[in-house]
Amino acid sequence: MKTALDEQTKKEFSESAPARIRSLQAKLKAGRKRFDRMTKVDPGVVRRFAEAVRAYFGKKRS
Amino acid sequence: MLAFGSILPVSNDWAIRGRICVILAWLFWELFGYLLANSLKVALSEYEAEIDRIKRATRMYVDLVEALNHLVAGRMHDISLGMSERSVAQSVKQMREILRPDWQVRVLLESLTILLSSRVKQHATRHNFRAGIYLRQHGHMEPIAGYNWQTKVPDPFTSPLDPRFRRFFDVNNHENPSFLVKCVQSGRLMLVDDCSDPAKFMYFHDQQGEYLKSIAAYPISSFMGQSRPQVEAALIVDTTIKGYFNEEEREQFEILLAEYACRLDLEYRLQLLFGM
């Protein structure tokens, strides 16, 4: 079985790599954006809870 | 409190005791509040850390799906191009030229390194990843394809081919086998978070310490349809980032590497089919 690439193919592969990398990185970025949008937690929930705890216990100690 | 002690018809002794009780109750309440606030703070930070861990793990699956989708899209594009040039492939040679499994193997390894690299935080810009596939040949593990993320060079692995180190890649070496051979012998995913620890990893030469800080090896059994029980191949990934391949994330790495190993196996089966 042929395993190694010949020099010409290696060169061709290395030269075309940046375009492939950019393309995949853009896809990953888009996927993450979509994921972040889907799993976005309302920051107000945590903030309001933290504020309530601080208001009750932390007034004097803050 | 003073009013309470002076208005009620109780002896001075009892008034003092009452005041002490009130002061103690107040101290207890303050202490209770302080402890509760602290434990809530600790619980909140633990909860946030757990959310971060889950998000990181889930992001990896999302990345994996996107990367696999990208690979399929690329393959479909190649096939479309081939079909536009000639309506139907007339021979195995033409199909081989369209599908190019030997090229595709490197694209897969490249995709794996990009995916792993995308999980690194922005500040670590000088990092590198290398991925390679090794095959058992004549009792030794030999590299058959590879990729270096930083240099974009395919097939970067040289140590196993060096006669000085060849014995470490002998699959029957139980005395001082290389990390890769240990993986093949154990038949399970192996991870080393810190390669500089001699108990975990063995460098072949000093320069390796500069570019090899963490490594993972995934065994592939029944590679290319081999029905023999032993592991025939292994997928190996290393990086310059210490601690990257860690036991805490074992399950994630296992799923990721298994997906890529399966697709690499497919490409090598195509190579066999085309008689390459």
Interface residues (C-beta under 8 A of the other chain):
Chain A: M1 K2 T3 A4 L5 T9 K10 F13 S14 A17 P18 R20 I21 S23 L24 Q25 K27 L28 A30 G31 R32 R34 F35 T39 A50 V53 Y56 F57 G58 R61
Chain B: G33 Y34 L36 A37 L40 L44 K55 T58 R59 V62 D63 V65 E66 A67 N69 H70 G74 D102 W103 R106 V107 E110 S111 I114 L115 S118 L135 I144 A145 T151 K152 V153 P154 D155 Y268 Q271 L272 M276
